[in-house]
Amino acid sequence: MKVVVGLAELRLARESLANPMGLITTMGFLHEGHLSLVRRAVQECVSVGVSIFINPAQFGPTEDLDNYPVDLERDLDLLKAEQVDLVWTPTEAAMYGAGYQTWVEVEELTRYLEGEIREEHFRGVATVVTKMFNSFQPNRAYFGQKDAQQAIVIRRMVQDLNFPIEVIVCPTLREADGLAMASRNSYLNPDERRAATVIYRALSAANELFNTGEREADGLRAEMVTLLRTEPLARAEYASVADPETLEELHGPLERALLSMAVFIGETRLIDNMTVGEERGSYAVDD
């Protein structure tokens, strides 16, 4: 496995790797969710690249950029064990040099959910992913369904900008009690870790309600909110029943939806989602 820091090093190393190449973009502090993407890429591609870069452009001024967990040595050991070919760990100065002023924005899909609360978050995501795509020149890129809106935004960006890249969205990996794997789970103390399971329970309750015949968006939303309120340590920022293609909030009868939420457990903000209805669509997880 080759680890590079500079862009010129990356491009030189990339020239020696055969196609198809799969790419996984990360901010490091890897967990089994990340590694599941790597394993999928190893199965489907001749070569695999991974980026590790804590992207300041996707953090708001009050978010946890300065405290985001870091363990690069451990990350590299994990990736080497998974037979990754190339890892890029660029510096912030290399990614956003002096006078940087070029940004990528996906307009409509970022108006809702995370984008409504974190105004410049997806501008930062779309820009850094574009830079990773341009630098690695992958054939396939792998993302997790846990960040459903991010995956939908990136698929639209790839389509709109004519990137010759297949975007593959893989299932959310969960702990035994249902909590979606996430780097920020490391912030939780034992009581908060127990409380965090309410997120999956709320999504599951709405999913079960749908499966037993409920087709009203407001009914599904109310089910999630009601269950979240049973946990004193949980504070919901939003609980959404949205159109899985446009991400607009739904009201009235529905056939399919993206259920999602952002919930503070203590001071830690966690997101998760689940789909109901048709299994295929822009939001769908690839089998």
HUGI-V664020 format. One record per residue. N is the residue number from 0. SS is DSSP state (@ for helix, = for strand, . for the rest). Layout:
n = [N & N]
ss = [SS & SS]
//
This chain:
n = [0 & 1 & 2 & 3 & 4 & 5 & 6 & 7 & 8 & 9 & 10 & 11 & 12 & 13 & 14 & 15 & 16 & 17 & 18 & 19 & 20 & 21 & 22 & 23 & 24 & 25 & 26 & 27 & 28 & 29 & 30 & 31 & 32 & 33 & 34 & 35 & 36 & 37 & 38 & 39 & 40 & 41 & 42 & 43 & 44 & 45 & 46 & 47 & 48 & 49 & 50 & 51 & 52 & 53 & 54 & 55 & 56 & 57 & 58 & 59 & 60 & 61 & 62 & 63 & 64 & 65 & 66 & 67 & 68 & 69 & 70 & 71 & 72 & 73 & 74 & 75 & 76 & 77 & 78 & 79 & 80 & 81 & 82 & 83 & 84 & 85 & 86 & 87 & 88 & 89 & 90 & 91 & 92 & 93 & 94 & 95 & 96 & 97 & 98 & 99 & 100 & 101 & 102 & 103 & 104 & 105 & 106 & 107 & 108 & 109 & 110 & 111 & 112 & 113 & 114 & 115 & 116 & 117 & 118 & 119 & 120 & 121 & 122 & 123 & 124 & 125 & 126 & 127 & 128 & 129 & 130 & 131 & 132 & 133 & 134 & 135 & 136 & 137 & 138 & 139 & 140 & 141 & 142 & 143 & 144 & 145 & 146 & 147 & 148 & 149 & 150 & 151 & 152 & 153 & 154 & 155 & 156 & 157 & 158 & 159 & 160 & 161 & 162 & 163 & 164 & 165 & 166 & 167 & 168 & 169 & 170 & 171 & 172 & 173 & 174 & 175 & 176 & 177 & 178 & 179 & 180 & 181 & 182 & 183 & 184 & 185 & 186 & 187 & 188 & 189 & 190 & 191 & 192 & 193 & 194 & 195 & 196 & 197 & 198 & 199 & 200 & 201 & 202 & 203 & 204 & 205 & 206 & 207 & 208 & 209 & 210 & 211 & 212 & 213 & 214 & 215 & 216 & 217 & 218 & 219 & 220 & 221 & 222 & 223 & 224 & 225 & 226 & 227 & 228 & 229 & 230 & 231 & 232 & 233 & 234 & 235 & 236 & 237 & 238 & 239 & 240 & 241 & 242 & 243 & 244 & 245 & 246 & 247 & 248 & 249 & 250 & 251 & 252 & 253 & 254 & 255 & 256 & 257 & 258 & 259 & 260 & 261 & 262 & 263 & 264 & 265 & 266 & 267 & 268 & 269 & 270 & 271 & 272 & 273 & 274 & 275 & 276 & 277 & 278 & 279 & 280 & 281 & 282 & 283 & 284 & 285 & 286]
ss = [. & = & = & = & . & . & @ & @ & @ & @ & @ & @ & @ & @ & @ & . & . & . & . & . & = & = & = & = & = & = & . & . & . & . & . & @ & @ & @ & @ & @ & @ & @ & @ & @ & @ & @ & @ & @ & . & . & = & = & = & = & = & = & . & . & . & @ & @ & @ & . & . & . & . & . & . & @ & @ & @ & . & . & . & . & @ & @ & @ & @ & @ & @ & @ & @ & @ & @ & . & . & . & . & = & = & = & . & . & . & @ & @ & @ & @ & . & . & . & . & . & . & . & . & . & . & . & . & @ & @ & @ & . & . & . & @ & @ & @ & @ & . & . & . & @ & @ & @ & @ & @ & @ & @ & @ & @ & @ & @ & @ & @ & @ & @ & @ & . & . & . & = & = & = & = & = & @ & @ & @ & @ & @ & @ & @ & @ & @ & @ & @ & @ & @ & @ & @ & @ & . & . & . & . & . & = & = & = & = & = & . & . & . & = & . & . & . & . & . & = & . & . & @ & @ & @ & @ & @ & . & . & @ & @ & @ & @ & @ & @ & . & @ & @ & @ & @ & @ & @ & @ & @ & @ & @ & @ & @ & @ & @ & @ & . & . & . & . & = & @ & @ & @ & @ & @ & @ & @ & @ & @ & @ & @ & @ & . & . & . & . & . & = & = & = & = & = & = & = & = & = & . & . & . & . & . & . & = & . & . & . & = & . & . & . & = & = & = & = & = & = & = & = & = & . & . & = & = & = & = & = & = & = & = & = & . & . & . & . & . & . & . & . & . & . & .]
//
